[in-house]
Amino acid sequence: MPKTNPSRPGVCSGLALALSLLLIGFAFWARTPEAAEFNRQTFERFYTAGMILMLGFYGLVCFGLAGAGVVAAIFAWIRNEAPVWLRWVGTVMSIIGPLLAISIISRG
């Protein structure tokens, strides 16, 4: 008797959704005065190297969250997670989340 691939709980789907929302929240935080103060206290003392470190730090956080969200969404489809709507929401948010974060950060 052939075994079917049973549906698993939506752990990776929820993770993809959570990482996308965390990325959007990080983008909102990056535009606050508290973030500017954090940048001043942390990176200003290194002068030009501080700007390079700051760009690297924020790039690592943004690309890390976005990439982990995409990987989690892919694993959700591979694992055949249930409910199906959560897989779709995680996938769509892992695509839209980084675009929305870029829009929030670049808004002048």
N, C-alpha and C positions, 0 to 999 in steps of 0.2 A: 504494500500500500504506500503510495508516494506521500511524502510529508509536504505540507503546505508551509509557506513562510508566514508565521503568525505575526500579527501587528504588535508592535511594542509601544509602550507609553511614550508620549511626545517630549522626551528629555532634550534631544538635540533641536527640535523645533522651537521649544521654549527658550533654549539657550540662544538660538539665532535671533529670536525676537528681542530677548533681553539685551544682547550685545548691541543690536542696532539702536535700541532706545538709550542705552548707556552712551553710545557714540553721539547721539543727538543731544543728550544732556551735557556731555563734555563740550560740545560745540557752543551750547548756550553759556556754560560756565566760562569758556575762553573769552567771551565778550564782556565779562563783568569787571568792575574795578578791583575785585579781590584777585582775579587772575592777573591783572596788570601789576598789582602789588607783589604777588607771588613771583612773577617774572623779574621784577626789579630786585627783590631780595635774593633770588636764587641765581640769576644769570648776569646781572649787571656788573658784578665785581670781576668778571672774566673778560670784560671789554668785547673785542671782536670775536674771540673764541666763545664768549657767552651767547652771542647771537647764533653762531653755528650750533652750539649745544642745544639751544632752545628750539631751533628748527628741527634738529634731529630728535629731540625728546617728543615734541608734539607730532612729528611725522611717525615716530615709532608707535605712539599711543593710537593715533588715528588709523594707520594702516594695520596695526595689530588688532584693533577692535573690528574693523571692517573685514579683514581677512578671516579672523576667527568666526565671524558671523556667517560668511559665505561657506566656510568649511563645515560649520554646524548644520547649515541648511542642506548641503550636499549629503552629509551623513544621515540627516532625517529622511531623505528620499531613499537612500541605500537601505536603511533599516526598516523601511515601510512603516513608519510610525503612525499611530492613530491618536487623535482624530485627524482626518485628512485636511480639514480646514486650517488646523494649526500649522501643518506643513506648508500650506500655501501662504499663510500670513507670514511665517518665518522667512520663506523664500523671497516674497515681495519686499518685506522690510529689510532684508539683507542687501537688496538692490537699491531701494529707495533711501535707506538710512544714510549711506555715505554721500549721496547726492544732496540730500537735505542738509547734512552737516556742512558740506562745502558751501551751500547757499547761505546758511546761517553765519558762517565765519566770514565769508567774503562780502556780506551785506555792509554797506557803508553808511 
